[in-house]
C-alpha cells in the first residue's frame, strides 16, 4: 500500500508540473502566433504600391467631377418628378 501512495503522490506532482508546462506552452504558442501575425503584416505592408501625387490629384479630380455630375442629375430629376407630381395632383 505504501508504494501505491508514493506512486499516487508522484503522479499528482507530475500532473501539476505537466499542467504548468502545458499552460506555459499555450502562452508561448499564443505569443508566437501574435508575433508571426505582426511579422506578416509588416511584410505585406512593404508590398503596398503607394500612388504618386499626380495620380492622387487626377483621381481626386475625377471623383469630385463625377460627384458634381451625379448631384446635378439627381437635382434635375427631383425637380422634374416634383413638377410632374404637382401637375398630376392638381388634375385630380
HUJOTA-V692341 format. One record per pair of residues at least 24 apart in sequence whose ideal C-beta (glycine too) atoms are under 10 Angstrom apart, sorted by the first residue. I is the first residue (numbers start at 1). J is the second residue. D is the distance in whole Angstrom. If there is no record, write none. Layout:
BEGIN
I;J;D / I;J;D
END
This chain:
BEGIN
none
END
